[in-house]
Amino acid sequence: MELGIYWTEFAVREFENIFEYYSEKASPQVARKLTNGIYNETLKLKSQPEIGQIEELLRERSGEFRYLIYKSYKIIYLLNYQKDRIEILDVFDTRQNPRKIKRTE
């Protein structure tokens, strides 16, 4: 059975922030291309939910936190088999301090 993909409010806000930043600093076309790439990367999870590596910095939390990398962004997700979905929790710029990743709820 294929799992659905659910974006948390936090992840959506981070995703929108990325779009806004690149729209202002580069162009709307660059922003669209980057955010489309991030979004399309998450679609791979429907058929291969365990494709991402386990996120070591979130190991102490309950649940199976994993991530995908697209360019310089880490897409953090949780496999939620109880709800038959993959929850996208954060889109994290890997150029930031890695410890900041624990902000993910």
C-alpha positions, -999 to 999 in steps of 0.1 A, spaced: 0 0 0 13 34 -9 15 60 19 2 95 15 24 125 20 14 151 46 32 184 50 31 199 86 24 236 90 60 241 101 73 225 69 50 245 47 62 277 63 98 268 58 91 258 22 74 291 16 103 310 32 127 293 8 105 304 -21 102 340 -9 140 342 -2 150 330 -37 123 351 -53 138 382 -38 175 373 -40 175 356 -74 142 355 -93 108 339 -92 119 314 -118 149 303 -97 126 301 -66 100 280 -85 127 256 -99 142 251 -65 109 246 -47 95 223 -74 127 202 -71 122 199 -33 86 190 -37 92 164 -64 119 148 -42 93 141 -16 71 123 -42 97 96 -43 86 87 -8 52 74 -19 67 43 -34 99 41 -14 92 55 21 124 42 37 147 56 9 159 83 33 186 79 59 178 79 96 183 114 111 209 108 138 203 142 155 166 133 162 172 97 174 162 105 210 127 113 198 101 86 194 94 77 158 114 70 127 128 103 115 145 101 81 157 126 56 163 132 19 188 157 4 179 180 -24 207 204 -34 216 221 0 183 212 17 175 184 40 139 172 39 131 157 73 102 133 75 85 108 98 71 75 88 36 74 105 23 39 97 -6 44 122 -20 71 99 -7 55 67 13 86 58 47 102 55 48 134 74 72 161 60 83 179 92 110 203 79 129 216 50 163 225 65 191 244 49 222 223 55 244 254 55 230 262 90 243 248 122 233 211 123 222 214 160 195 238 149 177 208 133 163 199 167 139 228 164 117 204 144 85 195 162 
